[in-house]
Amino acid sequence: MRNTVDFGNKSWSIDKRQESLEAERVMQNNPVLKELIRLNSGISNIRYAENNMWFSENPKYADFIAELKESIQNNDVRGSILIATDSEIIWASGSRSVDVNGDTVTPLSTYEIGSLTKMFTATLVFKLIDEGKLALTDRITAYFPEYSKGNEITIFDLLHMRSGIVDFANDASFFNNDEVLIAAYDNGEITDEVFLNLLYALDLVFEPGSKMKYCNTNYVLLAMIIEKITGKSYKENIQEHIFEQLDMDSSSATTFGDVTSVPEGKYGYMKEYQIARGAGDIHSNVLDLLKFNRAFFNEEIVSHDGKSGMLDFIDDYGCGWELFDRDADLVMHDGSTNSYYCLNNVFHASDAGERCYCFMLTCCNGDDEGEEETSETAESENTAAEANGEEEEFNQYQFIFDLCKKHLQSM
């Protein structure tokens, strides 16, 4: 009997190969999709809708995605957004804001992330603690012997915002209300020596350890301590121990001129990145921040004890993390510079359910007068508007947060 060839199977094989080649071609021509698939455990069930929106085809997210997509299309949602679990990408988008090439931002666009920097600084501190080179009980006068007023302040106090030190970024008295010094700070012209001399001359605003008050100066001092212990710059430490280990290729520290998104306010890019190191100098994008969150919460970048220490909340502040809602098991941190506002929210932070990460990075921070548009600010304004019979102003941070809480918290 004559041998026959099953052309149907051969045709199927050719079709599948062509489909695979087409998928590879699309992925190569779409660097965002390529990175999203890599962060989606290599599974290519991510669909590109249009207008810089990508989302999972997993049916369990369908209602959430439909509502989020409609909101982004019909409201003034700006910047880059990423929503993911430890294994899946649920949503990624960029809308309305532009990058340095005049194109709409994408999940690859980089931003000034402000105080999200603090979780990186705290991570370096706990790495040094794990190595036995630093202790939470160490007094900071061991590193700043001329700072006699800080002889009761510990590393723990700096991390947990309990030092009593004046906040250089939000209190003009740090610079003696001197407009020349303030202008020099804004232009990135304040040296470490000038900074420390100003600090040494100031009285504490409360007894160390007695209460919590948010203070950027604490984390600048931590960055300086890291440098003193390691003999390397803060930038070198972040690059070597975090960015390179996690393939965070789009992130940088103490660097000017590499942000690819364009500020929408009048202030432009920050210049004081060197003196703000450790507290608010890092630039990153939503994809790199996901890499960091996954590594941190899965104890790949710090030890179990290190993670527990960083999530040890006192007056709702840990170490670079804030406890937003204990009942909802939600931790977060926000970050702002004169031109940028960013959010990092983590649902199920204590492993009680499937962790979900929500990042929002925007090129706008309030109005041209520099007022920060937080969810608290928006809620107050909307309450007043409602009392006056006016329509509430849409707040993307609050809306997307509420949407994530509604659909993803119960998973």
N, C-alpha and C positions, 0 to 999 in steps of 0.2 A: 504494500500500500504506500502511496506517495505521501511523504512528509508535508505537512502544511504549516504555515506561519499564522499565528494569531495576531492579525494586524490591528484588531481592536485594542489588545493590551499594549501593543507597540505605540499606537496612537495615544493611548492614555499616558504612557510613559513620557512621550514627547511633549504632550500638553502640560504634564506636571513639571517637566524640566523648563519649558518656556515660562510657565507661571513663576517658577523659582527664580529664573533669570530676570524676569520683569520685576519681581519683588526686590531683588538685589539692586537692580538699576534704580528703582524708585528710592530705595534706602540711601544709595550713594549720592543721589541728587538732593536728598533731603536730610541734612545733618541733624536736624532736630529729631526726626523720626528714628534715625540710626541710634542716637543716644537714648531715646525713650525705650526702644526695644531692648537695648543692653540693660537698662535699669528695670525692665519688666521681666526679669529672669530669662531673657532671650526669646520670649514668646511674642510673636508678631501680631497679636490680636488688638493692635492699636489702629484706630481709624483716623484719618485726616479729614476733618469736615470741610472747612474753608476758613478764610480769614484768620489764619494762625491759631486754629483750635484742633487739638488732638485728644482723643478719648478712648477708653477701653470699650471693647465690644462684649465684655462680660455682662450678661443680662442682669446680674444682681445690682448693678450700678445704673441701670437704664433710667429709672425715675429721677435719680439725683442728677444725672448728666443732662437729661432733657430740661430740667428746671434751671440748672446752671447755664446751659447754652442759651436758653431764651433770655435769661437775665443779662448776660454779657452782650447779647445782640441788641437788646432794647434799652439798656441803661448805660450810663457813662462810666463803665468799668475800665480802668486804665492799668497798664503795666503787665507784669508777668505773674502767672498763677500756676501752681503745681499742687496737685492733690494725689497722694499715693499711700500705699501700705508698705510693709517690709518686703513684699514680693511683687506688687503690682503697681503700675501707673494707672490711675483712674482718670485724671484730667490734666492737661497742660495747655496753656494758651498765652498769647501776647496780644494786647489790644490797645488801640488809640494812641498810646505814647510812641515816640519814634527813637530810632538809634542814630548813631553818628553818620550813617550813610543815608539818612532820610527815610529808611524803611520802617515799617511797624515793628515794634519789639517782639521778640520770641522768647521761649524758655531759655535760650542760650545767651540772651542779652545780660550784661552785667550791670550792677547797681552798687551804690554806696549802701551798706547794710547797717550802718550806725551801731547801736548797742547790741545787735546780734553778735558782734565781735566778742562780747564778754563771755559767751559760752566756750569760745575757742581759748581764751585766756585762762579760764577756770580749768579747762581740760589740761593745758600745759602745767598748771600748778599741781593738779592731782597726779600727773605723770611724775613730777619731781617728788611728790609725797610717796608714791609707790616705790620710787627708787631710793628712798631714805635720805634724800638731799634737802628735804624741807618738812616742816611739821605745822599743823594748824595752830599749835600753841606758841610757835615762834613769835617773838615780839619784833616789830618792824625796825626798832632801833638797832637791831643786829645788822641791818642793811643800810640804815640811814642814821648813823650815830649822832649826827648833829641835830636831829629832830627830837629834842628833849620833851616837847609837848606830846609826842606820840609814844612815850615810853610804856603806856598801858595798852597800846593797840596791837592786836595779834593778826596773823594771816587770816584766821577765821573771821575776825571783824571786818577785814577788807573784803573778803569774798561775800559775806552776808550783808554788806551795807550797814554795818553797825559800828563804824569807826568814830563818828563825830567830826570827821574832816569836812571842810568847806568844799562844795562842788565847783570846780573851776569852770565847767561848761554852762552852768545855770545860775551862778551867783557872781555878780560883778565885783563883790567885795574881795574875791580871791585876788583880783588885779588892782585892789585898792581903789576901785571905781575910776581908774586912770584910763582915759580914752586912748592915749598913746599906746599903753600896754595892751588894751583890749584889741586895738587895730592890729598891733603886732601879732597877737595870738591868731586873729582871724586870717592873717596873711601867712601863717605858718612860720613866723620869725622868732618865736619864743624858744629858747634853748632849754635843755634839761636843767642846767645850772640856775637860770633865772626862775624857772618853774619851781624848783625845790627851795630856793631862797624865799620866794613868795609864800610857799607853804609853811616853811619853818617859822615865819613871822606871825602867822595867824593863830588865834585861839581856836580851840575845838568848840563846836556848837552844842555838844552834849557829851556826857561821860561815855567813853568807849564801852560797847556791849550793852548799854542800857536801853537802846531802842533801835529801830530800823529807819534809816533815811537814805533814799537813793542818792548815790554820789559817784560820779564818773572818775573823780580823782583816785578813788580806791583801786580801780582797775589799771590806771596808768602806773601807780606804784607797784602793783603786781607784775606788770610788764617789765618794769625796771628791775624788780627782784629776780625775775626769770633770767634777765640778761646778766645780772651780777653772779648768779649761781652757775650758769652755763658758760659764761665767757663769750656768748654769741648774741647777736642782735635779736630782738623780738621777731623781726621778719624772718631771720634764718631759722629760728626755732619753729615758727608756724609752718614754714615751707617744708622743713625736714621731717617734723614729727606729725604733721596733720595733712597738709596739702599733697605732698608727694605720696604718702602712705595710702591716701584715699583716692588718688587720681583726680584731685580737684584742680584740674588744669586751667580753669577759668577764674580762679580765685587768687587774690593777692593781698598783701599787708604792707602798710606804710608806703604805698605807691601812688604817684600822681599821674594822671593822663591815660589810664587804661580802662576807664569805665566806658562801656559802649552804648548805654542809654543816655538820653539827653535830658537834663533837668528842665522842668516846666516853669519854675519860678524865676525870680530875678537874681537869686543868689549864686547860681552856678555851682560848680564843683567845689567841694571843701578843699582847703589848702593846709589846714592844721593837722594833717594826718600823722605827722611824726610825734608831736606832743600828745596827740590823742591815742597813741598806740596802746593796744590792750583794752581800750574802752569803746572806740568807735571808728577805727581806721580801715577795716577790712572791706574789700570789694568782692562780690560773688554773684552767682546766679542761682535760680531755683533748683537746677539739677545738681549743682555741687552741694547745695545746702541739704538736699535729700541724702546724698552720699554721707555727709557728716552725721545727720540725724540717725540714719540706719546704723552706722558704725558705733555711735555713742550708745544708743539704747540696746544694741545687741552686744555691748561690752567688747567691741573689737578695737577701740581706740583708748579706752580706759579700763581698769579692772572693775570687778564687781563692787569692791569697796569704794573705788573712785566714783563710780556712777551713783552709788548710794549716798556718798558724801555730797556730791553736787546737787542731789535731789533731796537733801535734808533741809526742809523748809522751816524757817523761823520768821514769824510775822509774814508768811506767804512768800518770802524770798529765799531761794537756795543759793546756788553758785552759778551765775549766768543764766538761771532759769527762775521763772515765777510760777507759783501755784495759782492758777486762775480759778479753778473750780474743783474743790476736793471731792465732792460727791460725784462729779462727772469724770474724775480722774484725768483732768485736763491741765497740762502745763504749757507754758508759752514764754516767749520774750518778744518784745517789739524793739524796733530800732529806728532812729531818725537822725538825719542831719538837716542842715538848712533847706535842702532841696529834695530829700528822699524820705520815704516812710515805708517800713517793712515789718512783716509779721511772720512768726514761726509758731504755729499751734500744733500741739501733739495730743491726740485723743488716746485714751487707754495707755497712759505713760507707764503704769506700773505692771504691765503685762496681763492685766485682768481680761482683756479682750484683744482683738486684732488691732494693733496700733495703726493709727491713721495720721499722716502728716499733711498739714495745709500751710503752704507758703504763699505770701502775697508781697511782691516787691513793686514799688511804684516810684515814679519820678516826681511826685508832687507831695508836698508836706504842708497842708493848710493853704492859706492865702498868701498874697505877696507881702504881707506884714510878718510872715514867718510863724503864724499860729499853727500849732500842730493839730491836725484833724484826726483825733483818736475816736474810738467808739464812744468813750465817755463824753467828749465834746459834742459829738453828733447827737447823742441821746438827749443831752441838755437842750441843744438847739431845737431838736424835733419836738420836745415837750413844750417848749415855748411857742413853737409854730402851731402845734395842735390847740393850745389854749387860745390862740388868736384866730383860730379857724383857717389857718394856712395849711397848704399841703406839705407833708414832711419831706425833707431833703433826702434823696437817696444816698446812703453811705455804703460803699462797696465792701469795706472791711467787716462791718456789722452784718450785712446781708449774707456774704459768703460764709462767714463764721457760723451764723444761725443755720444756714443751709447744710453745712457739714455736720453740725450738731444734730440736726433733724434726721438726716439720712444715714450718717455713718457711725454715730456714737453707739448705736445699739448693735452694731455688727460684732 
